[in-house]
Amino acid sequence: MGLSRRQYARHRGVSEMAVRKAIAAGRITLEPDGTIDPDKADRQWDERTDPAKTRGRAVPRDAVEAVDEALGESRGNSGAVFMRARAANEVIKVRTGRLKLQKLEGELVDRRRAEEMIFDLARRERDAWIGWPARVAARMAAELGVEPRLVETVLDRFIREHLEELAEIALELR
């Protein structure tokens, strides 16, 4: 004796209505006594159900692969692939929710905006350094007892060389 529709639905992890629809569509068959053999019905369900016609959104293949890696599952029948796809979809929802929460809490920032702010800060710092020799050359020259223009020229050259070296540093935001 097999399982009732309700028992099979619980076994399969679907609603009883889904089981009734699968029977009506011929995707699974009943035993002569009207019950459902779970092993036979599982095979039929997996072979005869088109995952593309089930409810839900398409799940990216990389998400399915991520779930496969996490669960350590190997490739299986279409039902197992679909169940992994559903799990991957849930993983995506959780990750998206976590990112939204982190952004709301101020833990994450917009990458493009951050890069613009860093570029702007670096430009202002560079401009400040380029203007520095003109501001301090006269005072330095007075302390050293040398020509102010000479001190400004030397400081300007060394600062520009140093800024060129700093410009070679690449910013990696990964």
C-alpha positions in Angstrom: 0.0 0.0 0.0 1.3 3.4 -1.0 0.8 7.0 0.3 -2.2 9.2 0.2 -2.1 12.4 -1.8 -1.6 14.4 1.4 1.2 12.1 2.7 2.9 12.1 -0.7 2.7 16.0 -0.8 4.4 16.1 2.6 7.0 13.6 1.4 7.7 15.6 -1.7 7.7 18.9 0.0 4.9 20.4 -2.1 1.3 21.2 -1.6 -1.5 18.7 -2.0 -2.9 20.7 -4.9 0.5 20.3 -6.7 0.2 16.5 -6.3 -3.4 16.6 -7.6 -2.4 18.7 -10.6 0.5 16.3 -11.3 -1.9 13.3 -11.2 -4.4 15.1 -13.5 -1.6 16.1 -16.0 -0.3 12.5 -16.0 3.1 13.4 -14.6 2.6 10.8 -11.8 0.4 7.7 -11.9 -1.6 6.1 -9.1 -1.4 2.5 -8.0 -4.4 0.3 -8.7 -5.6 0.9 -5.1 -5.6 4.7 -5.6 -2.4 5.3 -3.5 0.9 6.7 -4.6 4.2 4.7 -4.6 6.6 7.4 -3.5 9.7 6.0 -5.2 7.9 5.5 -8.5 6.1 8.8 -8.3 9.4 10.7 -7.4 11.0 9.3 -10.6 8.0 10.2 -12.7 7.8 13.7 -11.2 11.5 14.3 -11.9 11.3 12.9 -15.4 8.0 14.5 -16.5 8.1 17.9 -14.8 9.5 20.8 -16.8 11.3 23.1 -14.3 10.7 26.0 -16.7 6.9 25.7 -16.2 7.1 25.8 -12.5 6.5 28.9 -10.5 9.4 31.1 -9.6 12.1 33.1 -11.3 15.0 31.9 -13.2 18.0 31.3 -11.0 21.5 32.1 -12.3 23.6 29.1 -13.0 26.4 30.3 -10.8 24.0 30.5 -7.8 23.0 26.9 -8.4 26.7 25.9 -8.6 27.4 27.8 -5.4 24.6 25.8 -3.7 26.1 22.6 -5.2 29.5 23.4 -3.7 28.0 24.4 -0.3 25.9 21.2 -0.1 28.5 18.9 -1.8 25.9 17.5 -4.1 26.6 16.0 -7.5 24.6 16.6 -10.6 21.4 14.6 -10.6 18.0 14.4 -12.2 15.9 17.4 -13.2 14.0 17.5 -9.9 17.2 17.6 -7.9 18.5 20.4 -10.2 15.3 22.3 -9.7 15.5 21.9 -5.9 19.1 23.1 -6.0 17.9 26.1 -8.2 15.3 26.9 -5.6 17.9 26.7 -2.9 20.2 29.0 -4.9 17.4 31.4 -5.3 16.9 31.5 -1.5 20.7 32.0 -1.1 20.5 35.0 -3.5 17.6 36.5 -1.6 19.5 36.2 1.7 22.7 37.7 0.3 20.7 40.6 -1.3 18.9 41.2 2.0 22.2 41.2 3.9 23.7 43.7 1.4 20.7 46.0 1.7 20.9 45.9 5.4 24.6 46.5 5.5 24.1 49.5 3.2 21.3 50.9 5.4 23.5 50.5 8.5 26.3 52.3 6.8 28.6 49.3 6.6 28.7 49.4 2.7 29.1 52.3 0.4 28.6 52.8 -3.3 31.8 51.8 -5.0 31.7 54.4 -7.8 31.0 57.2 -5.2 33.9 55.9 -3.0 36.3 55.9 -6.0 35.2 59.5 -6.9 35.7 60.7 -3.3 39.2 59.0 -3.1 40.1 60.6 -6.5 38.9 64.0 -5.3 40.8 63.7 -2.0 44.0 62.7 -3.8 43.7 65.6 -6.2 43.2 68.1 -3.3 46.1 66.6 -1.4 48.3 66.8 -4.5 47.3 70.5 -5.1 48.1 71.3 -1.5 51.6 69.8 -1.8 52.3 71.6 -5.1 51.4 74.9 -3.5 53.5 74.2 -0.4 56.9 75.3 -1.6 55.7 78.8 -2.5 54.3 79.2 1.0 57.3 78.0 3.0 60.3 78.8 0.7 60.8 82.4 2.0 60.8 81.2 5.7 63.2 78.3 4.9 65.5 80.6 2.9 65.6 83.1 5.8 66.6 80.3 8.2 69.2 78.9 5.9 70.5 82.3 4.6 70.0 81.4 1.0 68.0 82.8 -2.0 64.2 82.2 -1.6 63.7 81.5 -5.3 66.4 78.7 -5.2 64.7 77.0 -2.2 61.3 77.2 -3.8 62.7 75.7 -7.1 64.4 72.8 -5.3 61.5 72.0 -3.1 59.1 72.1 -6.0 61.2 69.7 -8.1 61.5 67.2 -5.2 57.9 67.4 -4.3 56.8 66.9 -7.9 59.1 63.8 -8.3 57.7 62.4 -5.1 54.1 63.0 -6.3 54.9 61.2 -9.5 56.1 58.2 -7.5 52.9 58.2 -5.5 50.8 58.4 -8.7 52.2 55.0 -9.6 50.4 53.4 -6.7 47.3 51.6 -8.0 44.1 51.6 -6.0 42.5 48.2 -5.6 39.1 48.1 -4.0 38.5 44.4 -3.9 
